[in-house]
Amino acid sequence: MEMNAAVEQLAALGNASRLSVFRLLVQAGPAGLSAGIIAERLQLPPATLSFHLASLHHAGLLSSRQESRFVYYAVDFTVADGLLAYLVEDCCQGMQCLPKTAAVRTKACC
């Protein structure tokens, strides 16, 4: 991963509302959630949510698909995984020094 891509992705996540959207969509898994459901669960006005979704989408962290009149958003887990790998690359010379990361890795995902 290039540093500029990581910076853009981290900047997109560097807002409380966008981080909440991202974490909610991580929990939703690959199927994602409709914009309306996201707005309802996070109590965000539609225009505000749209702005935050666009920022996360532009950074490559989200994908979207249209079904009928609804737009569904989901985390692009390949991109998110790449960002996490970039952040901890070569950590502690390859030693297992990140117990929380190791614990999360043992859970079934996606």
Chimera marker file (.cmm) of the C-alpha trace (Angstrom):
<marker_set name="trace">
<marker id="1" x="0.000" y="0.000" z="0.000" r="1" g="1" b="0" radius="0.5"/>
<marker id="2" x="1.195" y="3.487" z="-0.765" r="1" g="1" b="0" radius="0.5"/>
<marker id="3" x="1.525" y="5.953" z="2.096" r="1" g="1" b="0" radius="0.5"/>
<marker id="4" x="-0.756" y="8.473" z="0.356" r="1" g="1" b="0" radius="0.5"/>
<marker id="5" x="-3.580" y="5.932" z="0.187" r="1" g="1" b="0" radius="0.5"/>
<marker id="6" x="-3.158" y="5.127" z="3.880" r="1" g="1" b="0" radius="0.5"/>
<marker id="7" x="-3.194" y="8.828" z="4.745" r="1" g="1" b="0" radius="0.5"/>
<marker id="8" x="-6.398" y="9.360" z="2.745" r="1" g="1" b="0" radius="0.5"/>
<marker id="9" x="-8.084" y="6.378" z="4.384" r="1" g="1" b="0" radius="0.5"/>
<marker id="10" x="-7.021" y="7.404" z="7.885" r="1" g="1" b="0" radius="0.5"/>
<marker id="11" x="-8.201" y="10.964" z="7.237" r="1" g="1" b="0" radius="0.5"/>
<marker id="12" x="-11.591" y="9.608" z="6.164" r="1" g="1" b="0" radius="0.5"/>
<marker id="13" x="-11.813" y="7.648" z="9.416" r="1" g="1" b="0" radius="0.5"/>
<marker id="14" x="-10.595" y="10.647" z="11.448" r="1" g="1" b="0" radius="0.5"/>
<marker id="15" x="-14.109" y="11.933" z="12.160" r="1" g="1" b="0" radius="0.5"/>
<marker id="16" x="-16.406" y="10.566" z="14.872" r="1" g="1" b="0" radius="0.5"/>
<marker id="17" x="-19.420" y="10.209" z="12.571" r="1" g="1" b="0" radius="0.5"/>
<marker id="18" x="-17.462" y="8.540" z="9.770" r="1" g="1" b="0" radius="0.5"/>
<marker id="19" x="-15.782" y="6.194" z="12.230" r="1" g="1" b="0" radius="0.5"/>
<marker id="20" x="-19.223" y="5.294" z="13.614" r="1" g="1" b="0" radius="0.5"/>
<marker id="21" x="-20.492" y="4.593" z="10.092" r="1" g="1" b="0" radius="0.5"/>
<marker id="22" x="-17.451" y="2.444" z="9.324" r="1" g="1" b="0" radius="0.5"/>
<marker id="23" x="-17.755" y="0.443" z="12.564" r="1" g="1" b="0" radius="0.5"/>
<marker id="24" x="-21.490" y="-0.090" z="12.024" r="1" g="1" b="0" radius="0.5"/>
<marker id="25" x="-20.817" y="-1.365" z="8.516" r="1" g="1" b="0" radius="0.5"/>
<marker id="26" x="-18.038" y="-3.638" z="9.763" r="1" g="1" b="0" radius="0.5"/>
<marker id="27" x="-20.600" y="-5.211" z="12.089" r="1" g="1" b="0" radius="0.5"/>
<marker id="28" x="-23.075" y="-5.562" z="9.211" r="1" g="1" b="0" radius="0.5"/>
<marker id="29" x="-20.578" y="-7.596" z="7.199" r="1" g="1" b="0" radius="0.5"/>
<marker id="30" x="-20.365" y="-7.912" z="3.408" r="1" g="1" b="0" radius="0.5"/>
<marker id="31" x="-24.120" y="-7.436" z="2.863" r="1" g="1" b="0" radius="0.5"/>
<marker id="32" x="-23.891" y="-3.908" z="4.244" r="1" g="1" b="0" radius="0.5"/>
<marker id="33" x="-26.802" y="-1.667" z="5.145" r="1" g="1" b="0" radius="0.5"/>
<marker id="34" x="-29.007" y="0.780" z="3.307" r="1" g="1" b="0" radius="0.5"/>
<marker id="35" x="-28.322" y="4.467" z="3.775" r="1" g="1" b="0" radius="0.5"/>
<marker id="36" x="-31.695" y="4.821" z="5.499" r="1" g="1" b="0" radius="0.5"/>
<marker id="37" x="-30.861" y="2.156" z="8.078" r="1" g="1" b="0" radius="0.5"/>
<marker id="38" x="-27.449" y="3.720" z="8.717" r="1" g="1" b="0" radius="0.5"/>
<marker id="39" x="-29.040" y="7.140" z="9.221" r="1" g="1" b="0" radius="0.5"/>
<marker id="40" x="-31.647" y="5.698" z="11.562" r="1" g="1" b="0" radius="0.5"/>
<marker id="41" x="-29.212" y="3.716" z="13.698" r="1" g="1" b="0" radius="0.5"/>
<marker id="42" x="-26.703" y="6.533" z="14.010" r="1" g="1" b="0" radius="0.5"/>
<marker id="43" x="-29.323" y="9.292" z="14.164" r="1" g="1" b="0" radius="0.5"/>
<marker id="44" x="-27.679" y="11.284" z="11.382" r="1" g="1" b="0" radius="0.5"/>
<marker id="45" x="-29.562" y="13.611" z="9.044" r="1" g="1" b="0" radius="0.5"/>
<marker id="46" x="-29.615" y="12.267" z="5.455" r="1" g="1" b="0" radius="0.5"/>
<marker id="47" x="-27.522" y="15.134" z="4.043" r="1" g="1" b="0" radius="0.5"/>
<marker id="48" x="-24.875" y="14.709" z="6.737" r="1" g="1" b="0" radius="0.5"/>
<marker id="49" x="-24.782" y="10.955" z="6.251" r="1" g="1" b="0" radius="0.5"/>
<marker id="50" x="-24.471" y="11.378" z="2.494" r="1" g="1" b="0" radius="0.5"/>
<marker id="51" x="-21.423" y="13.612" z="2.988" r="1" g="1" b="0" radius="0.5"/>
<marker id="52" x="-19.763" y="11.069" z="5.294" r="1" g="1" b="0" radius="0.5"/>
<marker id="53" x="-20.560" y="8.104" z="3.043" r="1" g="1" b="0" radius="0.5"/>
<marker id="54" x="-19.086" y="9.954" z="0.065" r="1" g="1" b="0" radius="0.5"/>
<marker id="55" x="-15.882" y="10.620" z="1.995" r="1" g="1" b="0" radius="0.5"/>
<marker id="56" x="-15.494" y="6.980" z="3.018" r="1" g="1" b="0" radius="0.5"/>
<marker id="57" x="-16.380" y="5.795" z="-0.494" r="1" g="1" b="0" radius="0.5"/>
<marker id="58" x="-13.888" y="8.194" z="-2.094" r="1" g="1" b="0" radius="0.5"/>
<marker id="59" x="-11.148" y="6.861" z="0.219" r="1" g="1" b="0" radius="0.5"/>
<marker id="60" x="-11.947" y="3.360" z="-1.052" r="1" g="1" b="0" radius="0.5"/>
<marker id="61" x="-13.157" y="2.054" z="2.298" r="1" g="1" b="0" radius="0.5"/>
<marker id="62" x="-16.763" y="1.488" z="1.187" r="1" g="1" b="0" radius="0.5"/>
<marker id="63" x="-18.490" y="-0.029" z="-1.791" r="1" g="1" b="0" radius="0.5"/>
<marker id="64" x="-22.065" y="0.706" z="-2.763" r="1" g="1" b="0" radius="0.5"/>
<marker id="65" x="-24.781" y="-0.984" z="-4.754" r="1" g="1" b="0" radius="0.5"/>
<marker id="66" x="-28.251" y="0.066" z="-5.764" r="1" g="1" b="0" radius="0.5"/>
<marker id="67" x="-31.204" y="-2.248" z="-5.260" r="1" g="1" b="0" radius="0.5"/>
<marker id="68" x="-34.487" y="-0.798" z="-6.405" r="1" g="1" b="0" radius="0.5"/>
<marker id="69" x="-34.623" y="2.662" z="-4.889" r="1" g="1" b="0" radius="0.5"/>
<marker id="70" x="-32.234" y="1.879" z="-2.034" r="1" g="1" b="0" radius="0.5"/>
<marker id="71" x="-28.463" y="2.294" z="-1.950" r="1" g="1" b="0" radius="0.5"/>
<marker id="72" x="-26.591" y="-0.202" z="0.192" r="1" g="1" b="0" radius="0.5"/>
<marker id="73" x="-23.123" y="0.486" z="1.560" r="1" g="1" b="0" radius="0.5"/>
<marker id="74" x="-20.605" y="-2.084" z="2.750" r="1" g="1" b="0" radius="0.5"/>
<marker id="75" x="-17.027" y="-2.016" z="3.928" r="1" g="1" b="0" radius="0.5"/>
<marker id="76" x="-14.521" y="-3.055" z="1.292" r="1" g="1" b="0" radius="0.5"/>
<marker id="77" x="-12.851" y="-5.584" z="3.569" r="1" g="1" b="0" radius="0.5"/>
<marker id="78" x="-9.909" y="-6.065" z="1.199" r="1" g="1" b="0" radius="0.5"/>
<marker id="79" x="-9.057" y="-2.365" z="1.443" r="1" g="1" b="0" radius="0.5"/>
<marker id="80" x="-9.637" y="-2.265" z="5.215" r="1" g="1" b="0" radius="0.5"/>
<marker id="81" x="-7.426" y="-5.327" z="5.664" r="1" g="1" b="0" radius="0.5"/>
<marker id="82" x="-4.733" y="-3.689" z="3.554" r="1" g="1" b="0" radius="0.5"/>
<marker id="83" x="-4.815" y="-0.573" z="5.720" r="1" g="1" b="0" radius="0.5"/>
<marker id="84" x="-4.540" y="-2.581" z="8.923" r="1" g="1" b="0" radius="0.5"/>
<marker id="85" x="-1.685" y="-4.641" z="7.482" r="1" g="1" b="0" radius="0.5"/>
<marker id="86" x="0.113" y="-1.456" z="6.424" r="1" g="1" b="0" radius="0.5"/>
<marker id="87" x="-0.236" y="0.025" z="9.915" r="1" g="1" b="0" radius="0.5"/>
<marker id="88" x="1.301" y="-2.961" z="11.691" r="1" g="1" b="0" radius="0.5"/>
<marker id="89" x="3.711" y="-4.085" z="8.976" r="1" g="1" b="0" radius="0.5"/>
<marker id="90" x="7.005" y="-5.261" z="10.424" r="1" g="1" b="0" radius="0.5"/>
<marker id="91" x="5.804" y="-4.528" z="13.950" r="1" g="1" b="0" radius="0.5"/>
<marker id="92" x="8.356" y="-5.426" z="16.608" r="1" g="1" b="0" radius="0.5"/>
<marker id="93" x="10.493" y="-7.285" z="14.083" r="1" g="1" b="0" radius="0.5"/>
<marker id="94" x="7.804" y="-9.891" z="13.479" r="1" g="1" b="0" radius="0.5"/>
<marker id="95" x="7.118" y="-10.718" z="17.126" r="1" g="1" b="0" radius="0.5"/>
<marker id="96" x="3.579" y="-11.196" z="18.452" r="1" g="1" b="0" radius="0.5"/>
<marker id="97" x="3.471" y="-7.865" z="20.282" r="1" g="1" b="0" radius="0.5"/>
<marker id="98" x="-0.128" y="-6.946" z="19.444" r="1" g="1" b="0" radius="0.5"/>
<marker id="99" x="-2.323" y="-9.198" z="21.613" r="1" g="1" b="0" radius="0.5"/>
<marker id="100" x="-5.571" y="-7.417" z="20.704" r="1" g="1" b="0" radius="0.5"/>
<marker id="101" x="-4.845" y="-7.756" z="16.984" r="1" g="1" b="0" radius="0.5"/>
<marker id="102" x="-3.931" y="-11.415" z="17.418" r="1" g="1" b="0" radius="0.5"/>
<marker id="103" x="-7.158" y="-12.041" z="19.364" r="1" g="1" b="0" radius="0.5"/>
<marker id="104" x="-9.279" y="-10.451" z="16.640" r="1" g="1" b="0" radius="0.5"/>
<marker id="105" x="-7.490" y="-12.499" z="13.987" r="1" g="1" b="0" radius="0.5"/>
<marker id="106" x="-8.571" y="-15.726" z="15.695" r="1" g="1" b="0" radius="0.5"/>
<marker id="107" x="-12.285" y="-14.867" z="15.320" r="1" g="1" b="0" radius="0.5"/>
<marker id="108" x="-14.097" y="-15.950" z="12.182" r="1" g="1" b="0" radius="0.5"/>
<marker id="109" x="-14.528" y="-13.105" z="9.773" r="1" g="1" b="0" radius="0.5"/>
<marker id="110" x="-16.465" y="-12.375" z="6.655" r="1" g="1" b="0" radius="0.5"/>
<link id1="1" id2="2" r="1" g="1" b="0" radius="0.2"/>
<link id1="2" id2="3" r="1" g="1" b="0" radius="0.2"/>
<link id1="3" id2="4" r="1" g="1" b="0" radius="0.2"/>
<link id1="4" id2="5" r="1" g="1" b="0" radius="0.2"/>
<link id1="5" id2="6" r="1" g="1" b="0" radius="0.2"/>
<link id1="6" id2="7" r="1" g="1" b="0" radius="0.2"/>
<link id1="7" id2="8" r="1" g="1" b="0" radius="0.2"/>
<link id1="8" id2="9" r="1" g="1" b="0" radius="0.2"/>
<link id1="9" id2="10" r="1" g="1" b="0" radius="0.2"/>
<link id1="10" id2="11" r="1" g="1" b="0" radius="0.2"/>
<link id1="11" id2="12" r="1" g="1" b="0" radius="0.2"/>
<link id1="12" id2="13" r="1" g="1" b="0" radius="0.2"/>
<link id1="13" id2="14" r="1" g="1" b="0" radius="0.2"/>
<link id1="14" id2="15" r="1" g="1" b="0" radius="0.2"/>
<link id1="15" id2="16" r="1" g="1" b="0" radius="0.2"/>
<link id1="16" id2="17" r="1" g="1" b="0" radius="0.2"/>
<link id1="17" id2="18" r="1" g="1" b="0" radius="0.2"/>
<link id1="18" id2="19" r="1" g="1" b="0" radius="0.2"/>
<link id1="19" id2="20" r="1" g="1" b="0" radius="0.2"/>
<link id1="20" id2="21" r="1" g="1" b="0" radius="0.2"/>
<link id1="21" id2="22" r="1" g="1" b="0" radius="0.2"/>
<link id1="22" id2="23" r="1" g="1" b="0" radius="0.2"/>
<link id1="23" id2="24" r="1" g="1" b="0" radius="0.2"/>
<link id1="24" id2="25" r="1" g="1" b="0" radius="0.2"/>
<link id1="25" id2="26" r="1" g="1" b="0" radius="0.2"/>
<link id1="26" id2="27" r="1" g="1" b="0" radius="0.2"/>
<link id1="27" id2="28" r="1" g="1" b="0" radius="0.2"/>
<link id1="28" id2="29" r="1" g="1" b="0" radius="0.2"/>
<link id1="29" id2="30" r="1" g="1" b="0" radius="0.2"/>
<link id1="30" id2="31" r="1" g="1" b="0" radius="0.2"/>
<link id1="31" id2="32" r="1" g="1" b="0" radius="0.2"/>
<link id1="32" id2="33" r="1" g="1" b="0" radius="0.2"/>
<link id1="33" id2="34" r="1" g="1" b="0" radius="0.2"/>
<link id1="34" id2="35" r="1" g="1" b="0" radius="0.2"/>
<link id1="35" id2="36" r="1" g="1" b="0" radius="0.2"/>
<link id1="36" id2="37" r="1" g="1" b="0" radius="0.2"/>
<link id1="37" id2="38" r="1" g="1" b="0" radius="0.2"/>
<link id1="38" id2="39" r="1" g="1" b="0" radius="0.2"/>
<link id1="39" id2="40" r="1" g="1" b="0" radius="0.2"/>
<link id1="40" id2="41" r="1" g="1" b="0" radius="0.2"/>
<link id1="41" id2="42" r="1" g="1" b="0" radius="0.2"/>
<link id1="42" id2="43" r="1" g="1" b="0" radius="0.2"/>
<link id1="43" id2="44" r="1" g="1" b="0" radius="0.2"/>
<link id1="44" id2="45" r="1" g="1" b="0" radius="0.2"/>
<link id1="45" id2="46" r="1" g="1" b="0" radius="0.2"/>
<link id1="46" id2="47" r="1" g="1" b="0" radius="0.2"/>
<link id1="47" id2="48" r="1" g="1" b="0" radius="0.2"/>
<link id1="48" id2="49" r="1" g="1" b="0" radius="0.2"/>
<link id1="49" id2="50" r="1" g="1" b="0" radius="0.2"/>
<link id1="50" id2="51" r="1" g="1" b="0" radius="0.2"/>
<link id1="51" id2="52" r="1" g="1" b="0" radius="0.2"/>
<link id1="52" id2="53" r="1" g="1" b="0" radius="0.2"/>
<link id1="53" id2="54" r="1" g="1" b="0" radius="0.2"/>
<link id1="54" id2="55" r="1" g="1" b="0" radius="0.2"/>
<link id1="55" id2="56" r="1" g="1" b="0" radius="0.2"/>
<link id1="56" id2="57" r="1" g="1" b="0" radius="0.2"/>
<link id1="57" id2="58" r="1" g="1" b="0" radius="0.2"/>
<link id1="58" id2="59" r="1" g="1" b="0" radius="0.2"/>
<link id1="59" id2="60" r="1" g="1" b="0" radius="0.2"/>
<link id1="60" id2="61" r="1" g="1" b="0" radius="0.2"/>
<link id1="61" id2="62" r="1" g="1" b="0" radius="0.2"/>
<link id1="62" id2="63" r="1" g="1" b="0" radius="0.2"/>
<link id1="63" id2="64" r="1" g="1" b="0" radius="0.2"/>
<link id1="64" id2="65" r="1" g="1" b="0" radius="0.2"/>
<link id1="65" id2="66" r="1" g="1" b="0" radius="0.2"/>
<link id1="66" id2="67" r="1" g="1" b="0" radius="0.2"/>
<link id1="67" id2="68" r="1" g="1" b="0" radius="0.2"/>
<link id1="68" id2="69" r="1" g="1" b="0" radius="0.2"/>
<link id1="69" id2="70" r="1" g="1" b="0" radius="0.2"/>
<link id1="70" id2="71" r="1" g="1" b="0" radius="0.2"/>
<link id1="71" id2="72" r="1" g="1" b="0" radius="0.2"/>
<link id1="72" id2="73" r="1" g="1" b="0" radius="0.2"/>
<link id1="73" id2="74" r="1" g="1" b="0" radius="0.2"/>
<link id1="74" id2="75" r="1" g="1" b="0" radius="0.2"/>
<link id1="75" id2="76" r="1" g="1" b="0" radius="0.2"/>
<link id1="76" id2="77" r="1" g="1" b="0" radius="0.2"/>
<link id1="77" id2="78" r="1" g="1" b="0" radius="0.2"/>
<link id1="78" id2="79" r="1" g="1" b="0" radius="0.2"/>
<link id1="79" id2="80" r="1" g="1" b="0" radius="0.2"/>
<link id1="80" id2="81" r="1" g="1" b="0" radius="0.2"/>
<link id1="81" id2="82" r="1" g="1" b="0" radius="0.2"/>
<link id1="82" id2="83" r="1" g="1" b="0" radius="0.2"/>
<link id1="83" id2="84" r="1" g="1" b="0" radius="0.2"/>
<link id1="84" id2="85" r="1" g="1" b="0" radius="0.2"/>
<link id1="85" id2="86" r="1" g="1" b="0" radius="0.2"/>
<link id1="86" id2="87" r="1" g="1" b="0" radius="0.2"/>
<link id1="87" id2="88" r="1" g="1" b="0" radius="0.2"/>
<link id1="88" id2="89" r="1" g="1" b="0" radius="0.2"/>
<link id1="89" id2="90" r="1" g="1" b="0" radius="0.2"/>
<link id1="90" id2="91" r="1" g="1" b="0" radius="0.2"/>
<link id1="91" id2="92" r="1" g="1" b="0" radius="0.2"/>
<link id1="92" id2="93" r="1" g="1" b="0" radius="0.2"/>
<link id1="93" id2="94" r="1" g="1" b="0" radius="0.2"/>
<link id1="94" id2="95" r="1" g="1" b="0" radius="0.2"/>
<link id1="95" id2="96" r="1" g="1" b="0" radius="0.2"/>
<link id1="96" id2="97" r="1" g="1" b="0" radius="0.2"/>
<link id1="97" id2="98" r="1" g="1" b="0" radius="0.2"/>
<link id1="98" id2="99" r="1" g="1" b="0" radius="0.2"/>
<link id1="99" id2="100" r="1" g="1" b="0" radius="0.2"/>
<link id1="100" id2="101" r="1" g="1" b="0" radius="0.2"/>
<link id1="101" id2="102" r="1" g="1" b="0" radius="0.2"/>
<link id1="102" id2="103" r="1" g="1" b="0" radius="0.2"/>
<link id1="103" id2="104" r="1" g="1" b="0" radius="0.2"/>
<link id1="104" id2="105" r="1" g="1" b="0" radius="0.2"/>
<link id1="105" id2="106" r="1" g="1" b="0" radius="0.2"/>
<link id1="106" id2="107" r="1" g="1" b="0" radius="0.2"/>
<link id1="107" id2="108" r="1" g="1" b="0" radius="0.2"/>
<link id1="108" id2="109" r="1" g="1" b="0" radius="0.2"/>
<link id1="109" id2="110" r="1" g="1" b="0" radius="0.2"/>
</marker_set>
